[in-house]
Amino acid sequence: MDKLLRSTSALLRFAIILVGAVGLVAAEKENSLAWEQAASWQSDGMWSVTSLQRGLQFLKDKKPAHNSMCWLPLERPLRRGQGIEITYRMEVPYKHVDMFVGRSCAQAVYGKPMSDFAEIVSLGGIPQTDWRTLRLAIYSDQLCDTLGFLSWGWPVDRNTWMRVAEIAVSPPSDQTKWFTWPVAPHLNSKSIPARCALQDFFPFGVYISIGDCNRAAAREGKGLWVWLDEVLADLKSRGFNFTSMVNFGEANLERLVKLHQKHGLKLNPQVSQFDLKHCPYNSALRKLRLAIAKYRDTGVIAGWAAGEEFPPARVSILDVPHELVHAVDPANTLVTIHNKTQAFEIIGQVADVRIAFRDIYPFFNNPKVGPTTFEASMNYYEDEIDKCRRLLPRGASLWVIPQGQGEYGYIRTPTPAQIKLQAWSAIAHGAQGLTYFVYHSAGEPGKLRFDGLRALDGSPTDRLEALTELARQLVPLGPTIVRWSKSRTPAETDNRSLRAYLFAGEHQEAYAVVYNRNVKEAAAASVRVGLQLGEHVLDLVNPAKVVVQESNGRSVFAVRLKPGEGGIFSLGVKLP
């Protein structure tokens, strides 16, 4: 009998071990992506994938194109609760790459509209020397049968985009309640030698092309200068404090300065004769020097310009005009508009840059030009702003030109909520000034070149009204925004739509910027920080005290925000 029991027990132990082993194999098989085979990856014709000793190499080398997709069909769909961990290394600088999962979302025909993805996460676009591991969690109820990458770059970008050492699936688990919004480290070891007075100004304004204004004024039956006078008066009444004006000659500069003085606005002038892209170098600098001296004491000029959107190969010529402005008017600086992130690395190294503009438009209709799904658009927008901030010298200020317009049908006109979201997201990622492109509309009815903030007939759009609301919220808080710096201390929220970041004021005072990334619905969330707060925090946008509760040694306060809107909260303590 004992022998029979011992035999039965041994058989049971063997059966349990066997079942466990089968379970492990099944789980391993279920979670296997079979990603290592280069031939399993498909693309829209722009990518190729090759095997390496460790992992795969992803290249964009077949046909140069702005944007493209590469993907892996999944034999076993991924589901809610699972996650994907990728270990990778970016190798082409300053191009944006996303990783996504979704259902039937591959787009084999380049240029066709993209589907919405179940989940998408930014892999960034800064070249790395070390491997990085990032996790994408699945919260969607979709069964995801596709894993892939999107790239947003320039047509000339070729060769290795990234190397991937490992892609693994984590098993289903309980969804975490808290979402952490980490902050990446600064990328420039330099610091500015001194802060200029202009950095204490928070610009909130619009970009205006004088060439198009002539036509806009004519459509309204007015002369240019009458029209501009009315425009500046209207902007001032709405709470704006700044314009960036382009496409005019030095003969008109004095008149524009006087108009801005009249209405109490500041001007960032881009004078044609000072443009180093199109004018003889020495002649442009000589004229720029004379203008700086002439208008130094007007209190109007908010940064000089010597052209805009320089290709990276020519950015280094801006070192001398930076020195020129600082020598003639130490309170001022050169403020150049850049549209490539790589320009920020170069200018941050070769010039004494105190302020730089980044123009960045996230919302597109045509995938040949830019991201067309909302999440991809916002990933691109936020990642580019964050990289530009981190590439500038410490102490420098980043100003941002968000998208206020539609263009030719390939750039989608943003909604009022998207107008607000761009502002709040930019500030949360470190921007310290905003001017929207573009104020005026241009073209003909039914065939707009620019669908601007004012319609062709001169009437204000709902986007301009949204900006008016923003101006009245943000401009009064400008003195706080221009003096703080982004903290590496992370904040958390219990709603993915609401994101929160901490900032350290001039004397290490703690602030939180919270914004609602949902542009269709209001959202509520608890914000949790690893700081010992008092009984209340102060809402600075809608002045009120907000109750603080303690949870597991951390402080929590509740926030509710309308679509695309944000808030700034004074936490009442200092950051360590």
C-alpha positions as CSV (number, residue, x, y, z in Angstrom):
1,M,0.0,0.0,0.0
2,D,2.8,2.4,0.9
3,K,4.6,1.5,-2.3
4,L,1.4,2.2,-4.2
5,L,1.0,5.6,-2.5
6,R,4.6,6.5,-3.2
7,S,4.2,5.6,-6.9
8,T,1.0,7.6,-7.1
9,S,2.6,10.6,-5.4
10,A,5.5,10.5,-7.8
11,L,3.2,10.3,-10.7
12,L,1.2,13.3,-9.4
13,R,4.4,15.3,-8.9
14,F,5.5,14.5,-12.4
15,A,2.1,15.5,-13.8
16,I,2.2,18.8,-11.9
17,I,5.7,19.5,-13.2
18,L,4.7,18.5,-16.7
19,V,1.5,20.7,-16.6
20,G,3.6,23.6,-15.2
21,A,6.2,23.2,-17.9
22,V,3.5,23.0,-20.6
23,G,1.9,26.1,-19.1
24,L,5.3,28.0,-19.1
25,V,5.8,26.9,-22.7
26,A,2.3,28.0,-23.7
27,A,2.7,31.3,-21.9
28,E,6.1,31.9,-23.5
29,K,4.6,31.0,-26.9
30,E,1.6,33.3,-26.3
31,N,3.9,36.1,-25.4
32,S,6.4,35.6,-28.2
33,L,6.3,38.1,-31.0
34,A,8.7,36.3,-33.4
35,W,10.1,39.8,-34.0
36,E,13.7,38.7,-34.6
37,Q,13.1,37.6,-38.2
38,A,13.8,40.6,-40.5
39,A,11.7,39.1,-43.2
40,S,8.6,39.2,-41.0
41,W,8.6,43.0,-41.0
42,Q,6.6,44.9,-43.7
43,S,6.7,48.5,-44.7
44,D,5.2,51.1,-47.0
45,G,8.2,51.0,-49.2
46,M,10.4,53.4,-47.3
47,W,12.0,51.0,-44.8
48,S,14.2,48.0,-44.8
49,V,15.0,45.7,-41.8
50,T,18.2,43.7,-41.5
51,S,19.4,41.2,-38.9
52,L,22.4,42.0,-36.6
53,Q,24.3,39.9,-34.2
54,R,22.1,41.4,-31.5
55,G,18.6,42.2,-32.7
56,L,17.6,44.2,-35.8
57,Q,18.6,47.3,-37.7
58,F,15.8,49.5,-39.0
59,L,16.7,51.7,-42.0
60,K,14.8,54.3,-44.0
61,D,16.7,53.8,-47.2
62,K,14.5,52.7,-50.1
63,K,12.8,56.0,-51.1
64,P,13.3,59.3,-49.3
65,A,10.0,60.5,-47.9
66,H,8.9,62.7,-45.1
67,N,7.0,60.1,-43.1
68,S,6.6,56.4,-43.3
69,M,5.6,53.2,-41.5
70,C,7.1,49.8,-40.8
71,W,5.2,47.0,-39.0
72,L,5.0,43.4,-37.8
73,P,1.8,41.3,-38.1
74,L,1.1,39.5,-34.9
75,E,0.0,35.9,-34.9
76,R,-1.5,36.2,-31.5
77,P,-3.2,39.6,-30.9
78,L,-2.2,41.5,-27.8
79,R,-5.0,42.6,-25.4
80,R,-5.8,45.0,-22.6
81,G,-3.5,44.7,-19.6
82,Q,-0.5,43.4,-21.6
83,G,2.5,45.6,-22.3
84,I,5.4,45.7,-24.8
85,E,9.0,46.4,-23.7
86,I,11.5,47.5,-26.3
87,T,15.2,47.9,-25.9
88,Y,16.5,50.1,-28.6
89,R,19.1,52.8,-29.6
90,M,18.3,55.7,-31.8
91,E,21.0,56.4,-34.4
92,V,19.8,59.1,-36.8
93,P,19.7,62.4,-34.9
94,Y,16.7,64.6,-34.4
95,K,14.0,62.6,-36.2
96,H,10.9,61.5,-34.4
97,V,9.9,57.8,-34.1
98,D,6.8,56.4,-32.5
99,M,6.0,52.8,-31.7
100,F,2.3,51.7,-32.0
101,V,0.0,48.7,-31.7
102,G,-3.5,48.5,-33.2
103,R,-6.0,46.4,-35.1
104,S,-5.7,46.3,-38.9
105,C,-3.9,49.6,-38.7
106,A,-1.0,48.9,-41.1
107,Q,-0.9,51.2,-44.1
108,A,0.9,49.6,-47.0
109,V,0.3,52.4,-49.5
110,Y,2.5,55.4,-48.7
111,G,0.5,58.6,-48.4
112,K,-2.8,57.1,-47.7
113,P,-4.6,58.2,-44.5
114,M,-3.6,56.3,-41.3
115,S,-5.9,54.6,-39.0
116,D,-6.2,55.4,-35.3
117,F,-3.9,53.2,-33.2
118,A,-4.9,51.5,-30.0
119,E,-1.8,52.7,-28.3
120,I,1.2,54.8,-29.4
121,V,4.3,56.0,-27.6
122,S,7.2,58.2,-28.6
123,L,10.6,56.6,-28.8
124,G,12.1,60.1,-29.2
125,G,14.7,61.2,-31.8
126,I,17.9,62.0,-30.1
127,P,20.9,59.8,-31.0
128,Q,22.0,57.5,-28.1
129,T,25.2,55.8,-27.2
130,D,23.5,53.5,-24.7
131,W,20.5,51.1,-25.0
132,R,17.2,52.4,-23.7
133,T,14.2,50.3,-22.5
134,L,10.7,51.7,-22.8
135,R,7.4,50.1,-22.1
136,L,4.1,50.6,-23.9
137,A,1.0,49.5,-21.9
138,I,-2.2,48.5,-23.6
139,Y,-5.3,50.1,-22.1
140,S,-7.5,49.8,-25.2
141,D,-10.1,47.0,-25.5
142,Q,-9.0,46.4,-29.1
143,L,-7.3,43.1,-29.9
144,C,-4.1,44.4,-31.4
145,D,-2.8,42.4,-34.3
146,T,-0.2,44.9,-35.5
147,L,3.0,46.3,-33.9
148,G,4.9,48.9,-35.8
149,F,7.0,52.1,-36.0
150,L,6.2,55.5,-37.5
151,S,8.9,57.9,-38.5
152,W,8.6,61.7,-38.9
153,G,11.6,63.2,-40.6
154,W,12.8,65.0,-43.7
155,P,12.9,63.6,-47.3
156,V,16.7,63.6,-47.2
157,D,17.0,61.5,-44.1
158,R,18.5,58.1,-44.9
159,N,20.4,55.2,-43.4
160,T,20.0,53.7,-39.9
161,W,17.2,55.0,-37.9
162,M,17.6,52.7,-34.9
163,R,18.7,49.4,-33.7
164,V,16.4,47.2,-31.6
165,A,18.0,44.6,-29.3
166,E,14.8,43.2,-27.7
167,I,11.0,43.3,-27.9
168,A,9.1,41.4,-25.3
169,V,5.5,41.1,-24.2
170,S,4.6,41.2,-20.5
171,P,1.7,39.1,-19.4
172,P,-1.7,40.6,-18.5
173,S,-1.8,42.4,-15.2
174,D,-4.0,44.7,-13.2
175,Q,-4.0,48.2,-14.7
176,T,-2.0,50.6,-12.6
177,K,-4.0,53.4,-11.1
178,W,-1.3,56.0,-11.4
179,F,0.4,57.4,-14.5
180,T,3.9,58.9,-14.1
181,W,5.0,61.7,-16.3
182,P,8.8,61.6,-16.2
183,V,11.2,64.3,-17.4
184,A,14.3,63.6,-19.4
185,P,17.7,65.1,-18.5
186,H,19.1,68.2,-20.1
187,L,21.3,67.5,-23.2
188,N,23.5,70.6,-23.3
189,S,26.2,71.0,-20.6
190,K,26.6,74.7,-21.4
191,S,24.9,77.5,-19.5
192,I,24.2,81.0,-20.7
193,P,26.8,83.5,-19.5
194,A,24.2,86.0,-18.3
195,R,20.4,86.4,-18.5
196,C,19.2,89.3,-20.7
197,A,16.3,91.5,-19.7
198,L,14.2,90.2,-22.6
199,Q,14.0,86.8,-20.9
200,D,11.8,88.4,-18.2
201,F,9.2,89.1,-20.9
202,F,6.5,86.4,-21.6
203,P,5.4,87.0,-25.2
204,F,1.9,86.0,-26.2
205,G,1.1,87.0,-29.7
206,V,0.7,86.2,-33.4
207,Y,2.8,85.9,-36.5
208,I,2.0,88.5,-39.2
209,S,3.3,88.7,-42.8
210,I,3.1,92.3,-44.0
211,G,3.0,91.1,-47.7
212,D,-0.3,89.2,-47.0
213,C,-1.6,92.1,-44.9
214,N,-1.7,94.4,-48.0
215,R,-4.1,92.0,-49.6
216,A,-6.1,91.5,-46.4
217,A,-6.5,95.3,-46.0
218,A,-7.6,95.7,-49.6
219,R,-10.3,93.0,-49.2
220,E,-11.6,95.1,-46.3
221,G,-11.4,98.3,-48.3
222,K,-8.7,99.8,-46.1
223,G,-5.2,101.0,-46.5
224,L,-2.4,98.9,-45.0
225,W,-1.5,101.3,-42.1
226,V,-5.2,101.9,-41.1
227,W,-5.7,98.1,-41.1
228,L,-2.5,97.5,-39.0
229,D,-3.5,100.2,-36.6
230,E,-6.9,98.5,-36.1
231,V,-5.3,95.0,-35.8
232,L,-2.9,96.1,-33.1
233,A,-5.6,97.8,-31.2
234,D,-7.7,94.7,-31.4
235,L,-4.8,92.4,-30.2
236,K,-4.1,94.7,-27.3
237,S,-7.8,94.6,-26.3
238,R,-7.7,90.8,-26.3
239,G,-4.8,90.7,-23.9
240,F,-2.0,90.0,-26.4
241,N,1.3,91.7,-25.9
242,F,3.5,90.8,-28.9
243,T,3.7,90.3,-32.6
244,S,6.3,88.6,-34.8
245,M,6.2,90.6,-38.2
246,V,8.0,89.4,-41.3
247,N,8.3,90.3,-45.0
248,F,8.8,94.0,-44.8
249,G,11.7,96.4,-45.6
250,E,13.7,98.6,-43.3
251,A,11.9,101.7,-44.6
252,N,8.7,100.5,-42.8
253,L,10.4,99.5,-39.5
254,E,10.1,102.9,-37.9
255,R,6.4,103.2,-38.6
256,L,5.8,99.7,-37.2
257,V,7.8,100.5,-34.1
258,K,5.7,103.6,-33.5
259,L,2.4,101.7,-34.0
260,H,3.5,99.1,-31.5
261,Q,4.4,101.9,-29.1
262,K,1.0,103.4,-29.5
263,H,-0.8,100.2,-28.5
264,G,1.7,99.0,-25.8
265,L,2.8,96.0,-27.8
266,K,6.3,94.5,-28.3
267,L,7.6,93.6,-31.8
268,N,9.9,90.9,-33.0
269,P,10.8,92.4,-36.5
270,Q,12.2,90.3,-39.3
271,V,13.4,92.9,-41.7
272,S,14.2,91.8,-45.3
273,Q,17.6,93.7,-45.5
274,F,18.9,92.0,-42.3
275,D,18.2,88.4,-43.6
276,L,21.5,86.5,-43.8
277,K,19.9,83.8,-46.0
278,H,19.3,86.2,-48.8
279,C,21.4,89.3,-48.3
280,P,25.2,89.9,-48.4
281,Y,26.6,89.0,-45.0
282,N,28.5,92.2,-44.2
283,S,25.8,94.5,-45.6
284,A,23.1,92.8,-43.5
285,L,25.1,93.0,-40.3
286,R,26.0,96.6,-40.9
287,K,22.3,97.5,-41.3
288,L,21.3,95.4,-38.4
289,R,23.8,97.2,-36.1
290,L,22.4,100.6,-37.1
291,A,18.9,99.5,-36.4
292,I,19.7,98.0,-33.0
293,A,21.3,101.3,-31.9
294,K,18.5,103.4,-33.3
295,Y,15.6,101.5,-31.5
296,R,17.5,100.4,-28.4
297,D,15.7,102.7,-26.1
298,T,12.2,102.4,-27.5
299,G,11.1,99.5,-25.3
300,V,9.4,97.9,-28.3
301,I,11.9,95.5,-29.8
302,A,11.5,91.9,-28.4
303,G,14.4,90.2,-30.1
304,W,16.0,91.0,-33.4
305,A,16.1,88.6,-36.4
306,A,18.5,87.9,-39.2
307,G,16.3,85.5,-41.1
308,E,14.4,82.3,-40.1
309,E,14.4,78.6,-40.7
310,F,18.0,78.2,-41.6
311,P,19.1,74.8,-42.8
312,P,21.4,73.1,-40.2
313,A,24.4,73.5,-42.4
314,R,24.0,77.3,-42.2
315,V,22.9,77.8,-38.6
316,S,26.5,78.5,-37.4
317,I,26.5,81.9,-39.2
318,L,24.2,83.2,-36.5
319,D,27.0,83.3,-33.9
320,V,28.1,86.8,-35.0
321,P,24.7,88.4,-35.0
322,H,24.1,87.1,-31.5
323,E,27.3,88.8,-30.3
324,L,26.3,91.9,-32.3
325,V,23.0,92.3,-30.5
326,H,24.5,91.7,-27.1
327,A,27.2,94.2,-27.7
328,V,25.0,97.0,-28.9
329,D,21.9,96.3,-26.7
330,P,22.7,94.0,-23.8
331,A,19.1,94.0,-22.6
332,N,18.1,92.4,-25.9
333,T,19.1,89.4,-28.0
334,L,18.8,87.7,-31.4
335,V,15.6,85.6,-31.5
336,T,15.6,83.2,-34.5
337,I,12.8,81.0,-35.7
338,H,14.0,77.4,-36.3
339,N,12.0,74.6,-37.8
340,K,14.5,71.7,-37.4
341,T,15.4,70.3,-34.0
342,Q,19.0,69.7,-35.2
343,A,19.4,73.5,-35.4
344,F,18.9,73.7,-31.7
345,E,21.9,71.4,-31.0
346,I,24.1,73.5,-33.3
347,I,23.0,77.0,-32.2
348,G,23.2,75.8,-28.6
349,Q,26.8,75.0,-29.1
350,V,28.2,77.7,-31.4
351,A,26.3,80.8,-30.3
352,D,25.5,82.7,-27.2
353,V,21.8,82.0,-27.6
354,R,19.5,83.3,-24.9
355,I,16.2,82.8,-26.6
356,A,15.2,80.7,-29.6
357,F,11.8,80.2,-31.4
358,R,10.6,76.7,-32.6
359,D,7.8,76.7,-35.1
360,I,6.0,73.3,-34.8
361,Y,2.7,72.4,-36.4
362,P,1.2,69.1,-35.3
363,F,-2.1,68.6,-37.2
364,F,-2.0,67.3,-40.7
365,N,-4.4,65.9,-43.3
366,N,-1.7,64.4,-45.5
367,P,0.6,61.7,-44.1
368,K,3.2,62.6,-46.7
369,V,3.7,65.9,-44.7
370,G,3.1,65.0,-41.1
371,P,1.2,62.9,-38.5
372,T,-2.5,62.6,-39.2
373,T,-3.8,60.9,-36.1
374,F,-4.4,62.9,-33.0
375,E,-2.1,60.9,-30.7
376,A,0.7,60.7,-33.2
377,S,0.4,64.5,-33.8
378,M,0.6,65.3,-30.1
379,N,3.5,62.9,-29.5
380,Y,5.4,64.6,-32.3
381,Y,4.6,68.1,-31.0
382,E,5.5,67.4,-27.4
383,D,8.7,65.4,-28.2
384,E,10.0,68.1,-30.5
385,I,9.4,70.9,-28.0
386,D,11.0,68.8,-25.2
387,K,14.1,68.1,-27.3
388,C,14.5,71.7,-28.3
389,R,14.4,72.8,-24.6
390,R,16.9,70.2,-23.6
391,L,19.3,71.1,-26.4
392,L,19.5,74.8,-25.5
393,P,22.1,76.0,-23.0
394,R,20.9,75.9,-19.4
395,G,19.2,79.2,-18.6
396,A,18.1,79.9,-22.2
397,S,14.4,80.4,-23.0
398,L,12.4,78.5,-25.5
399,W,9.6,80.3,-27.4
400,V,7.2,78.3,-29.5
401,I,5.1,79.1,-32.6
402,P,2.1,76.7,-32.4
403,Q,-0.3,76.0,-35.3
404,G,-3.2,78.4,-35.6
405,Q,-3.9,77.8,-39.3
406,G,-4.9,75.3,-42.0
407,E,-2.9,75.3,-45.2
408,Y,-3.8,74.1,-48.7
409,G,-5.8,71.2,-47.2
410,Y,-2.6,69.3,-46.2
411,I,-2.4,71.1,-42.8
412,R,-5.6,70.6,-40.8
413,T,-7.2,73.7,-39.3
414,P,-7.1,73.1,-35.5
415,T,-10.2,73.3,-33.3
416,P,-10.4,75.8,-30.5
417,A,-9.6,73.0,-28.0
418,Q,-6.6,72.1,-30.1
419,I,-5.5,75.7,-30.1
420,K,-5.6,75.7,-26.3
421,L,-4.0,72.3,-25.9
422,Q,-0.9,73.4,-28.0
423,A,-0.4,76.3,-25.6
424,W,-0.8,74.3,-22.4
425,S,1.3,71.4,-23.7
426,A,4.1,73.7,-24.8
427,I,4.2,75.4,-21.4
428,A,4.2,72.0,-19.6
429,H,7.2,71.0,-21.7
430,G,9.1,74.1,-20.9
431,A,8.1,76.9,-23.4
432,Q,8.3,80.4,-22.0
433,G,6.7,82.3,-24.8
434,L,4.0,81.7,-27.5
435,T,3.1,83.3,-30.8
436,Y,0.6,81.6,-33.1
437,F,1.0,81.2,-36.9
438,V,-0.8,82.8,-38.6
439,Y,-3.0,85.9,-37.9
440,H,-4.3,86.7,-41.4
441,S,-6.0,84.5,-44.0
442,A,-4.7,84.4,-47.5
443,G,-6.0,83.1,-50.8
444,E,-9.5,83.2,-52.3
445,P,-12.8,81.9,-51.0
446,G,-12.9,78.1,-51.4
447,K,-9.1,78.1,-52.1
448,L,-7.4,79.3,-49.0
449,R,-3.6,79.4,-48.9
450,F,-3.8,80.1,-45.1
451,D,-6.9,79.7,-43.0
452,G,-5.7,82.1,-40.4
453,L,-7.0,83.4,-37.1
454,R,-9.0,86.1,-38.9
455,A,-11.2,84.9,-41.7
456,L,-10.8,86.3,-45.3
457,D,-13.6,88.8,-44.5
458,G,-11.7,90.1,-41.5
459,S,-14.0,88.5,-38.9
460,P,-12.4,86.8,-35.9
461,T,-12.5,83.0,-35.9
462,D,-13.4,80.8,-33.0
463,R,-9.6,80.0,-32.8
464,L,-8.9,83.7,-32.2
465,E,-11.5,83.8,-29.5
466,A,-9.8,80.7,-27.9
467,L,-6.5,82.6,-28.0
468,T,-8.1,85.6,-26.3
469,E,-9.2,83.4,-23.4
470,L,-5.7,82.0,-23.2
471,A,-4.0,85.4,-23.3
472,R,-6.1,86.6,-20.4
473,Q,-5.1,83.5,-18.4
474,L,-1.4,83.3,-19.2
475,V,-0.1,86.8,-19.7
476,P,-0.8,87.8,-16.1
477,L,1.2,84.7,-15.0
478,G,4.1,85.5,-17.4
479,P,6.4,86.7,-14.6
480,T,6.2,83.3,-12.9
481,I,6.5,81.3,-16.2
482,V,9.6,83.1,-17.4
483,R,11.5,82.5,-14.2
484,W,10.8,78.9,-13.5
485,S,12.6,75.8,-14.8
486,K,11.4,72.3,-15.4
487,S,12.0,69.9,-12.5
488,R,13.2,66.3,-12.9
489,T,10.9,65.3,-10.0
490,P,8.0,63.5,-11.6
491,A,4.3,64.0,-11.0
492,E,1.5,61.5,-11.3
493,T,-2.1,61.5,-12.3
494,D,-4.8,58.8,-12.1
495,N,-6.2,59.7,-15.6
496,R,-4.2,59.3,-18.7
497,S,-5.8,62.3,-20.4
498,L,-4.5,64.6,-17.7
499,R,-0.7,65.1,-17.6
500,A,1.2,66.9,-14.9
501,Y,4.8,68.3,-14.6
502,L,6.6,70.1,-11.8
503,F,8.5,73.4,-12.1
504,A,11.0,75.1,-9.8
505,G,10.5,78.8,-9.4
506,E,13.4,81.3,-9.1
507,H,13.8,80.4,-5.4
508,Q,12.8,76.7,-5.8
509,E,9.1,77.3,-5.2
510,A,7.2,74.3,-6.4
511,Y,4.6,74.7,-9.2
512,A,2.6,72.1,-11.1
513,V,1.4,72.5,-14.7
514,V,-1.6,70.2,-15.5
515,Y,-3.3,69.9,-18.8
516,N,-6.1,67.9,-20.4
517,R,-4.9,66.1,-23.6
518,N,-8.5,65.2,-24.4
519,V,-9.8,67.8,-26.9
520,K,-13.4,66.4,-26.9
521,E,-14.3,65.9,-23.3
522,A,-13.6,67.5,-19.9
523,A,-11.5,65.3,-17.6
524,A,-11.0,65.0,-13.9
525,A,-8.0,63.5,-12.1
526,S,-6.1,63.4,-8.9
527,V,-2.6,64.7,-9.1
528,R,0.0,63.1,-6.8
529,V,3.4,64.5,-5.9
530,G,6.1,63.1,-3.7
531,L,6.2,66.3,-1.6
532,Q,4.7,67.1,1.8
533,L,2.2,69.8,0.9
534,G,0.1,71.9,3.3
535,E,-3.7,71.8,3.5
536,H,-4.2,73.6,0.2
537,V,-2.6,74.3,-3.1
538,L,-3.4,77.5,-5.0
539,D,-5.0,77.4,-8.5
540,L,-3.4,80.4,-10.2
541,V,-5.5,80.4,-13.4
542,N,-8.9,80.3,-11.6
543,P,-7.8,81.7,-8.2
544,A,-9.0,79.3,-5.6
545,K,-7.7,77.0,-2.9
546,V,-7.6,73.3,-3.7
547,V,-7.8,70.8,-0.9
548,V,-4.8,68.5,-0.4
549,Q,-5.1,65.0,0.9
550,E,-2.4,62.6,2.1
551,S,-2.0,59.1,0.5
552,N,0.8,56.7,1.4
553,G,3.1,59.5,2.3
554,R,2.4,61.5,-0.8
555,S,0.2,64.6,-1.4
556,V,-2.8,64.4,-3.7
557,F,-5.1,67.1,-5.0
558,A,-8.0,67.0,-7.5
559,V,-8.2,68.8,-10.8
560,R,-11.0,69.1,-13.4
561,L,-10.2,70.7,-16.8
562,K,-12.2,71.4,-20.0
563,P,-11.1,69.9,-23.3
564,G,-7.6,71.0,-24.2
565,E,-7.3,73.3,-21.2
566,G,-4.7,73.5,-18.4
567,G,-3.9,74.9,-15.0
568,I,-1.0,76.2,-13.0
569,F,-0.9,75.4,-9.3
570,S,1.4,76.9,-6.6
571,L,2.2,74.0,-4.3
572,G,3.3,76.2,-1.4
573,V,6.5,74.4,-0.7
574,K,10.0,74.3,-2.1
575,L,11.5,71.6,-4.3
576,P,14.5,69.8,-2.8
